[in-house]
Amino acid sequence: MLNTLEEINKRIDIINEMLPKFETTERKEIKKNNKQIEEGIIPIYENESNERLIKRKGMIGKIVGFAPMVGLFVGYLIVPLVAIGLTSMTSSFSSVQGM
């Protein structure tokens, strides 16, 4: 059984080597930075700044993702409610002044 597992692992390794490697530039940069951190070229605090950068980009993504929903609520619920309130207030003030 051990031999068959080793053979399967070898075949998987061969297939992985044959497949094209699709990596973004960010992934390459992260791998490069991790390798440099392991070698001691880059101090660890730069890795922490990368984590903060990733968190910040995540927050920007959440804001961009929720912006249409917030716009929908403001445009369809809040603006008409304020407009109706203002028109009813002006009509009631004008009726009070007419007395």
KAFENZI-V825629 format. One record per run of one state. SS is the DSSP state (2 for helix, 1 for strand, 0 for the rest). FROM is the first residue (numbers start at 1). TO is the last residue. If there is no record, write none. Layout:
BEGIN
SS&FROM&TO + SS&FROM&TO
END
This chain:
BEGIN
0&1&1 + 2&2&18 + 0&19&24 + 2&25&39 + 0&40&43 + 2&44&97 + 0&98&99
END
